[in-house]
């Protein structure tokens, strides 16, 4: 706080603190408290709101266990609530998106930080930022066109003889994963780039001089140093993917359902905002718990993410 006051002066520091406090209270804390309060109240007609039927309970949360369906995993068939299955699939494919973003972003981040000519770097960064200038809706629709049965991807693959008939790319969760990876890969790239760029190149050169293979250099030197960037990027990509609505709605198939789509259906189709609030708060809490457990397993602290 003292450093902030000395750098910007007491007047500007006060304005910054007030703006941060307003953002936290009015745009984060108050909406979530409202969401939490509404999630415990029943969905009632207007005339009954505030009456004897308007009591607090866990009934909205328990609706997630309604409607069992038969599912099969590794040849084992069992029954599971449909909304629980949707949530588990959302978590699983959000993890797949996170891993795919890391596999794509890590080599590019290392190339940008340690290989590319510094004079070329601004142009490369500009090219990477260009997709962010386009709306997420338009980007999702662009991928829907690319992956369509008679889209340009199938046309190119048929033309060069890779496939002999058109492939349905938008089936299951495939289209959703592709769209989410494209949408959020930069949220993995830039934290990785910042972390790798702070690594002393002499450490890499010393390892090369001592005869270390390239994979061991990355495994023992680069990746441990980039752990804060990996953690930060993974948390952002996972949370954004699990909470995405536009991409799953546009690129999803008839056999795929994202948990946010279920929440949206409670809001818009059923007009049951109380149950939708319970589902939304459940998604927030369980994703936070999942990320916290993952941080514990990988021995990542919150301070590493904040770097």
SULVEN-V758875 format. One record per residue. N is the residue number from 1. SS is DSSP state (2 for helix, 1 for strand, 0 for the rest). BURIAL is I if it has 24 or more other C-alpha atoms within 12 Angstrom, else O. Layout:
# SULVEN-V758875
n:N ss:SS burial:BURIAL
n:N ss:SS burial:BURIAL
This chain:
# SULVEN-V758875
n:1 ss:0 burial:O
n:2 ss:2 burial:O
n:3 ss:2 burial:O
n:4 ss:2 burial:O
n:5 ss:2 burial:O
n:6 ss:2 burial:O
n:7 ss:2 burial:O
n:8 ss:2 burial:O
n:9 ss:2 burial:O
n:10 ss:2 burial:O
n:11 ss:2 burial:O
n:12 ss:2 burial:O
n:13 ss:2 burial:O
n:14 ss:2 burial:O
n:15 ss:2 burial:O
n:16 ss:2 burial:O
n:17 ss:2 burial:O
n:18 ss:2 burial:O
n:19 ss:2 burial:O
n:20 ss:2 burial:O
n:21 ss:2 burial:O
n:22 ss:2 burial:O
n:23 ss:2 burial:O
n:24 ss:2 burial:O
n:25 ss:2 burial:O
n:26 ss:2 burial:O
n:27 ss:2 burial:O
n:28 ss:2 burial:O
n:29 ss:2 burial:O
n:30 ss:2 burial:O
n:31 ss:2 burial:O
n:32 ss:2 burial:O
n:33 ss:2 burial:O
n:34 ss:2 burial:O
n:35 ss:2 burial:I
n:36 ss:2 burial:I
n:37 ss:2 burial:O
n:38 ss:2 burial:I
n:39 ss:2 burial:I
n:40 ss:0 burial:I
n:41 ss:1 burial:I
n:42 ss:0 burial:I
n:43 ss:0 burial:I
n:44 ss:0 burial:O
n:45 ss:0 burial:O
n:46 ss:2 burial:O
n:47 ss:2 burial:O
n:48 ss:2 burial:O
n:49 ss:0 burial:O
n:50 ss:0 burial:O
n:51 ss:0 burial:O
n:52 ss:0 burial:O
n:53 ss:0 burial:O
n:54 ss:0 burial:O
n:55 ss:0 burial:O
n:56 ss:1 burial:O
n:57 ss:0 burial:O
n:58 ss:0 burial:O
n:59 ss:2 burial:O
n:60 ss:2 burial:I
n:61 ss:2 burial:I
n:62 ss:2 burial:O
n:63 ss:2 burial:I
n:64 ss:2 burial:I
n:65 ss:2 burial:O
n:66 ss:0 burial:O
n:67 ss:0 burial:O
n:68 ss:1 burial:O
n:69 ss:1 burial:O
n:70 ss:1 burial:O
n:71 ss:1 burial:O
n:72 ss:1 burial:O
n:73 ss:1 burial:O
n:74 ss:0 burial:O
n:75 ss:0 burial:O
n:76 ss:1 burial:O
n:77 ss:1 burial:O
n:78 ss:1 burial:O
n:79 ss:1 burial:O
n:80 ss:1 burial:O
n:81 ss:1 burial:O
n:82 ss:2 burial:I
n:83 ss:2 burial:I
n:84 ss:2 burial:I
n:85 ss:2 burial:I
n:86 ss:2 burial:I
n:87 ss:2 burial:I
n:88 ss:2 burial:O
n:89 ss:2 burial:I
n:90 ss:2 burial:I
n:91 ss:2 burial:I
n:92 ss:2 burial:O
n:93 ss:2 burial:I
n:94 ss:2 burial:I
n:95 ss:2 burial:I
n:96 ss:2 burial:I
n:97 ss:2 burial:I
n:98 ss:2 burial:I
n:99 ss:2 burial:I
n:100 ss:2 burial:I
n:101 ss:2 burial:I
n:102 ss:2 burial:I
n:103 ss:2 burial:O
n:104 ss:2 burial:O
n:105 ss:2 burial:I
n:106 ss:2 burial:I
n:107 ss:2 burial:I
n:108 ss:2 burial:I
n:109 ss:2 burial:I
n:110 ss:2 burial:I
n:111 ss:2 burial:O
n:112 ss:2 burial:I
n:113 ss:2 burial:I
n:114 ss:2 burial:I
n:115 ss:2 burial:O
n:116 ss:0 burial:O
n:117 ss:0 burial:O
n:118 ss:2 burial:O
n:119 ss:2 burial:O
n:120 ss:2 burial:O
n:121 ss:2 burial:O
n:122 ss:2 burial:O
n:123 ss:2 burial:O
n:124 ss:2 burial:O
n:125 ss:2 burial:O
n:126 ss:2 burial:O
n:127 ss:2 burial:O
n:128 ss:2 burial:I
n:129 ss:2 burial:O
n:130 ss:2 burial:O
n:131 ss:2 burial:O
n:132 ss:2 burial:O
n:133 ss:2 burial:O
n:134 ss:0 burial:O
n:135 ss:0 burial:O
n:136 ss:2 burial:O
n:137 ss:2 burial:I
n:138 ss:2 burial:O
n:139 ss:2 burial:I
n:140 ss:2 burial:I
n:141 ss:2 burial:I
n:142 ss:2 burial:I
n:143 ss:2 burial:I
n:144 ss:2 burial:I
n:145 ss:2 burial:O
n:146 ss:2 burial:I
n:147 ss:2 burial:I
n:148 ss:0 burial:I
n:149 ss:0 burial:O
n:150 ss:0 burial:O
n:151 ss:0 burial:O
n:152 ss:2 burial:O
n:153 ss:2 burial:I
n:154 ss:2 burial:I
n:155 ss:2 burial:O
n:156 ss:2 burial:O
n:157 ss:2 burial:O
n:158 ss:2 burial:O
n:159 ss:2 burial:O
n:160 ss:0 burial:O
n:161 ss:0 burial:O
n:162 ss:0 burial:O
n:163 ss:0 burial:O
n:164 ss:0 burial:O
n:165 ss:0 burial:O
n:166 ss:0 burial:O
n:167 ss:0 burial:O
n:168 ss:0 burial:O
n:169 ss:0 burial:I
n:170 ss:0 burial:I
n:171 ss:0 burial:O
n:172 ss:0 burial:O
n:173 ss:0 burial:I
n:174 ss:2 burial:I
n:175 ss:2 burial:I
n:176 ss:2 burial:I
n:177 ss:2 burial:I
n:178 ss:2 burial:I
n:179 ss:2 burial:I
n:180 ss:2 burial:I
n:181 ss:2 burial:I
n:182 ss:2 burial:I
n:183 ss:2 burial:I
n:184 ss:2 burial:I
n:185 ss:2 burial:I
n:186 ss:2 burial:I
n:187 ss:2 burial:I
n:188 ss:2 burial:I
n:189 ss:2 burial:I
n:190 ss:2 burial:I
n:191 ss:2 burial:I
n:192 ss:2 burial:I
n:193 ss:2 burial:I
n:194 ss:2 burial:I
n:195 ss:2 burial:I
n:196 ss:2 burial:I
n:197 ss:2 burial:I
n:198 ss:0 burial:O
n:199 ss:0 burial:I
n:200 ss:0 burial:O
n:201 ss:2 burial:O
n:202 ss:2 burial:O
n:203 ss:2 burial:O
n:204 ss:2 burial:I
n:205 ss:2 burial:O
n:206 ss:2 burial:O
n:207 ss:2 burial:O
n:208 ss:2 burial:O
n:209 ss:2 burial:O
n:210 ss:0 burial:O
n:211 ss:0 burial:O
n:212 ss:0 burial:O
n:213 ss:0 burial:O
n:214 ss:2 burial:O
n:215 ss:2 burial:O
n:216 ss:2 burial:O
n:217 ss:2 burial:O
n:218 ss:2 burial:I
n:219 ss:2 burial:O
n:220 ss:2 burial:O
n:221 ss:2 burial:I
n:222 ss:2 burial:I
n:223 ss:2 burial:I
n:224 ss:2 burial:O
n:225 ss:2 burial:I
n:226 ss:0 burial:I
n:227 ss:2 burial:I
n:228 ss:2 burial:I
n:229 ss:2 burial:I
n:230 ss:2 burial:I
n:231 ss:2 burial:I
n:232 ss:2 burial:I
n:233 ss:2 burial:I
n:234 ss:2 burial:I
n:235 ss:2 burial:I
n:236 ss:2 burial:I
n:237 ss:2 burial:I
n:238 ss:2 burial:I
n:239 ss:2 burial:I
n:240 ss:2 burial:I
n:241 ss:2 burial:I
n:242 ss:2 burial:I
n:243 ss:0 burial:I
n:244 ss:0 burial:I
n:245 ss:0 burial:I
n:246 ss:2 burial:I
n:247 ss:2 burial:I
n:248 ss:2 burial:I
n:249 ss:2 burial:I
n:250 ss:2 burial:I
n:251 ss:2 burial:I
n:252 ss:0 burial:I
n:253 ss:0 burial:I
n:254 ss:0 burial:O
n:255 ss:0 burial:O
n:256 ss:0 burial:I
n:257 ss:0 burial:I
n:258 ss:0 burial:I
n:259 ss:2 burial:I
n:260 ss:2 burial:I
n:261 ss:2 burial:I
n:262 ss:2 burial:I
n:263 ss:2 burial:I
n:264 ss:2 burial:I
n:265 ss:2 burial:O
n:266 ss:2 burial:I
n:267 ss:2 burial:O
n:268 ss:2 burial:O
n:269 ss:0 burial:O
n:270 ss:0 burial:O
n:271 ss:0 burial:O
n:272 ss:0 burial:I
n:273 ss:2 burial:I
n:274 ss:2 burial:I
n:275 ss:2 burial:I
n:276 ss:2 burial:I
n:277 ss:2 burial:I
n:278 ss:2 burial:I
n:279 ss:2 burial:I
n:280 ss:2 burial:I
n:281 ss:2 burial:I
n:282 ss:2 burial:I
n:283 ss:2 burial:I
n:284 ss:2 burial:I
n:285 ss:2 burial:O
n:286 ss:2 burial:O
n:287 ss:2 burial:I
n:288 ss:2 burial:O
n:289 ss:2 burial:O
n:290 ss:2 burial:I
n:291 ss:2 burial:I
n:292 ss:2 burial:O
n:293 ss:2 burial:O
n:294 ss:2 burial:O
n:295 ss:2 burial:I
n:296 ss:2 burial:O
n:297 ss:2 burial:O
n:298 ss:0 burial:O
n:299 ss:0 burial:O
n:300 ss:0 burial:I
n:301 ss:0 burial:O
n:302 ss:2 burial:O
n:303 ss:2 burial:O
n:304 ss:2 burial:O
n:305 ss:2 burial:I
n:306 ss:2 burial:O
n:307 ss:0 burial:O
